[in-house]
Amino acid sequence: MTGDNLISEPETLLPAEPEVLEALRRTARSQLATVVQVHPTSPLAWAELADATHHEGRILESYAYARVGYHRGLDALRKAGWRGHGPIPWRHEPNRGVLRALFALRRAADEIGEADEVVRLTAFLTDADANAIDIIATLHTGSPGFDPAPPTEAFVIRGED
């Protein structure tokens, strides 16, 4: 018999972190380290810190924060019953911190030339959720110093009175 594996692996669904979400909601980007200090096991908190430092152009710090988020994410996944492979769907919001930490580590690894790590993390993310890379790239990235808002002038309608 050939074809797809008929024994599907169960999805890994992490528990919600409402206290982390609330802390992130009320914390300025420049103060994200305080959230990580209070919630050091949260992959989401580490991913936010990795994204913030990346946005500031601090690539090695972003790499380090993402690496910690990756390891905290592995801990959370294993605690939730994950066995080293299988679906970790983006649509389940509590999974997003782990997936974002993986993405941030992949991005920073690429920027420092760690090609083997990029390949490994691309496979990991694709195995977890085939759409995760595209979704995260759309929602949570930008070049260091990139401001996604258009110049104010773009909103001005010019003409005669």
C-alpha positions as CSV (number, residue, x, y, z in Angstrom):
1,M,0.0,0.0,0.0
2,T,1.3,3.4,-0.9
3,G,0.3,7.0,-0.1
4,D,-0.1,9.1,2.9
5,N,0.4,7.9,6.4
6,L,-3.0,6.7,7.6
7,I,-2.0,7.0,11.2
8,S,-2.1,10.8,11.8
9,E,-0.2,12.3,14.6
10,P,-2.2,14.3,17.2
11,E,-1.8,18.0,17.2
12,T,0.1,19.5,20.1
13,L,-2.0,22.2,21.7
14,L,-0.2,24.3,24.4
15,P,-2.1,25.8,27.3
16,A,-3.0,29.5,27.2
17,E,-0.8,32.1,29.0
18,P,-3.3,34.8,29.8
19,E,-1.0,36.5,32.4
20,V,1.8,36.7,29.8
21,L,-0.6,38.1,27.2
22,E,-1.8,40.7,29.6
23,A,1.7,41.7,30.7
24,L,2.8,42.0,27.0
25,R,-0.3,44.1,26.2
26,R,0.5,46.7,28.9
27,T,4.3,46.8,28.5
28,A,6.2,49.1,26.2
29,R,8.4,47.5,23.6
30,S,11.5,49.0,25.4
31,Q,10.5,47.2,28.6
32,L,9.9,43.7,27.3
33,A,12.8,42.3,29.3
34,T,10.7,42.9,32.5
35,V,8.0,40.6,31.1
36,V,10.6,37.9,30.4
37,Q,12.0,38.3,34.0
38,V,8.5,37.7,35.4
39,H,7.6,34.9,32.9
40,P,11.0,33.3,32.0
41,T,9.4,30.0,30.9
42,S,7.2,31.7,28.3
43,P,8.3,31.2,24.7
44,L,6.0,34.0,23.7
45,A,7.7,36.5,26.0
46,W,11.1,35.5,24.6
47,A,9.8,35.7,21.0
48,E,8.5,39.2,21.6
49,L,11.9,40.2,23.1
50,A,13.7,38.6,20.1
51,D,11.5,40.5,17.7
52,A,12.0,43.8,19.5
53,T,15.8,43.5,19.5
54,H,15.8,42.4,15.9
55,H,13.7,45.5,15.0
56,E,16.4,47.6,16.6
57,G,19.1,45.9,14.5
58,R,20.6,44.0,17.5
59,I,20.8,40.7,15.6
60,L,23.1,38.7,18.0
61,E,20.9,39.6,21.0
62,S,17.8,38.7,18.9
63,Y,19.5,35.3,18.2
64,A,20.2,34.7,21.8
65,Y,16.7,35.6,23.0
66,A,15.2,33.5,20.2
67,R,17.4,30.6,21.2
68,V,16.1,30.7,24.8
69,G,12.5,31.0,23.4
70,Y,13.2,27.9,21.3
71,H,14.4,25.9,24.3
72,R,11.5,27.1,26.5
73,G,9.2,26.2,23.6
74,L,10.6,22.7,23.4
75,D,10.1,22.3,27.1
76,A,6.5,23.4,26.8
77,L,5.8,21.1,23.8
78,R,7.3,18.1,25.6
79,K,5.2,18.9,28.7
80,A,2.1,18.9,26.4
81,G,2.9,15.5,25.0
82,W,4.9,16.3,21.9
83,R,7.3,13.6,20.8
84,G,9.7,15.5,18.7
85,H,7.6,15.8,15.5
86,G,4.0,16.4,14.4
87,P,1.6,19.3,14.0
88,I,1.8,22.4,16.2
89,P,-0.9,24.5,14.5
90,W,-0.7,28.2,14.3
91,R,-4.5,28.5,14.5
92,H,-4.2,27.5,18.2
93,E,-3.2,30.8,19.7
94,P,-1.1,29.5,22.6
95,N,1.1,27.7,20.1
96,R,2.1,31.0,18.5
97,G,4.8,31.9,21.0
98,V,6.8,28.7,20.2
99,L,6.3,29.1,16.5
100,R,7.4,32.7,16.6
101,A,10.5,31.8,18.7
102,L,11.4,29.2,16.0
103,F,10.9,31.8,13.3
104,A,12.9,34.4,15.1
105,L,15.8,31.9,15.6
106,R,15.6,30.9,11.9
107,R,15.7,34.6,10.9
108,A,18.6,35.5,13.1
109,A,20.5,32.3,12.1
110,D,20.1,33.3,8.5
111,E,21.4,36.8,9.2
112,I,24.5,35.5,10.8
113,G,25.2,32.9,8.1
114,E,24.2,29.7,10.1
115,A,22.8,28.0,7.0
116,D,22.4,24.5,8.5
117,E,20.4,25.9,11.3
118,V,18.1,27.7,8.8
119,V,17.5,24.5,6.9
120,R,16.7,22.6,10.2
121,L,14.4,25.3,11.5
122,T,12.6,25.6,8.2
123,A,11.9,21.9,8.3
124,F,10.8,22.1,11.9
125,L,8.4,25.0,11.2
126,T,7.0,23.4,8.1
127,D,6.4,20.1,9.9
128,A,4.7,22.0,12.7
129,D,2.4,24.0,10.4
130,A,2.9,24.3,6.7
131,N,1.7,27.9,6.7
132,A,3.5,29.2,9.8
133,I,6.5,30.7,8.0
134,D,4.4,32.7,5.6
135,I,2.0,33.8,8.4
136,I,4.7,34.9,10.8
137,A,6.7,36.6,8.0
138,T,3.6,38.7,7.2
139,L,2.5,39.5,10.7
140,H,5.7,39.8,12.8
141,T,8.6,40.9,10.7
142,G,10.3,43.9,9.2
143,S,13.8,45.0,8.6
144,P,15.7,46.6,11.4
145,G,14.6,50.2,11.5
146,F,11.7,49.4,9.2
147,D,8.6,51.5,9.9
148,P,5.6,49.8,8.3
149,A,3.5,53.1,8.5
150,P,3.6,55.2,5.4
151,P,4.7,58.8,5.6
152,T,2.1,61.1,6.9
153,E,2.1,62.9,3.6
154,A,0.5,59.8,2.0
155,F,-2.7,60.7,3.9
156,V,-2.9,64.3,2.7
157,I,-5.1,65.1,-0.3
158,R,-3.5,68.0,-2.1
159,G,-5.4,70.4,-4.2
160,E,-6.8,73.9,-4.4
161,D,-9.2,75.2,-1.8
